[in-house]
Amino acid sequence: PLGLQAMIHILAARDKGLHMTSVGTLLNEPPTGLLYKKSTKLESIDDIRGKRIGYIGHLGKVLVEDIAKRAGIPLTEFETVGVGMNMSDAIARGVVDAGMGLTNFVRLEP
């Protein structure tokens, strides 16, 4: 069988012992980033301290936590919140202060 998946899913499958082969790439970098309203005023990754950070799916949570760890931010200094599949809605409604989402395709404010 042949499928189309993000590289992170290939790596996760390999980690679970599945034999997967990648034959090409669609994007050289994932189109994800930390989304937030201008009013949240996140200037650097350190500014997530005390904030609610949204994620989509288990791998989204792992990504947020890994970025924080690499920046030296203890996981106890911010809250991760699963928001289902609509990050922009969760940010707009104030469910989360920021979230890991698709940076190229979402507009939160005019």
C-alpha positions in Angstrom: 0.0 0.0 0.0 1.0 3.6 -0.6 -0.1 6.5 1.6 0.5 10.2 2.1 1.5 11.3 5.6 3.5 13.9 7.4 7.0 12.7 8.2 6.3 12.8 12.0 3.7 10.1 11.4 6.3 7.9 9.6 8.7 8.4 12.5 6.0 7.5 15.0 5.1 4.4 13.1 8.7 3.3 12.9 9.0 3.9 16.6 6.1 1.5 17.1 8.0 -1.2 15.1 6.1 -0.8 11.8 8.1 -1.0 8.6 7.6 2.3 6.8 9.5 3.7 3.8 9.4 7.4 2.8 9.8 7.9 -0.9 9.5 11.7 -1.2 8.6 14.9 0.5 5.9 17.5 -0.2 7.2 20.2 2.2 10.8 20.7 3.4 9.5 22.1 6.7 6.2 21.5 8.5 3.8 24.4 8.1 3.2 24.6 11.8 4.0 27.3 14.4 2.7 28.9 17.6 -0.5 30.8 16.8 -1.8 33.6 19.0 -3.6 36.9 18.9 -1.5 40.1 18.8 -3.0 41.1 22.1 -1.4 38.0 23.7 2.0 39.7 23.1 4.2 36.6 22.9 7.6 38.0 22.0 9.6 34.8 22.5 9.0 31.2 23.6 9.7 32.2 27.2 6.4 34.1 27.1 4.4 30.9 27.2 5.0 30.7 31.0 1.7 31.0 32.7 -0.3 30.6 29.5 -2.7 27.9 28.2 -1.1 26.4 25.0 -3.5 24.4 22.8 -2.5 21.4 20.8 -4.2 19.0 18.3 -3.7 15.3 18.8 -1.1 13.5 21.0 1.8 14.4 18.6 0.9 18.1 19.0 1.2 17.9 22.7 4.6 16.1 22.4 5.7 18.9 20.0 4.7 21.7 22.4 6.4 20.0 25.3 9.6 19.2 23.4 9.9 22.9 22.3 9.4 24.0 25.9 12.0 21.5 27.2 14.5 22.6 24.6 14.0 26.3 25.7 14.5 25.3 29.4 10.9 25.9 30.3 9.6 23.4 32.9 6.3 21.8 31.9 4.8 23.0 35.2 5.1 26.6 34.1 2.4 26.5 31.4 -0.8 24.4 30.7 -1.3 22.3 27.6 -5.0 22.0 26.4 -6.3 19.6 23.8 -8.6 21.6 21.6 -9.9 19.1 19.0 -9.3 20.0 15.4 -10.0 23.8 15.5 -7.1 25.7 16.9 -8.2 29.1 15.5 -11.6 28.8 17.1 -10.1 27.9 20.5 -7.8 30.9 20.4 -10.5 33.3 19.2 -12.9 32.2 22.0 -10.2 32.4 24.7 -10.1 28.7 25.5 -6.3 28.9 25.0 -3.9 31.8 24.8 -1.9 30.3 22.0 -1.6 27.0 20.1 0.4 24.9 17.8 -1.3 25.1 14.4 -0.9 25.6 10.7 0.8 29.0 10.3 0.2 29.3 6.5 -3.5 28.8 6.5 -5.1 30.5 9.6 -6.0 34.1 10.2 -7.2 35.0 13.7 -7.4 38.7 13.6 -7.9 41.3 10.8 
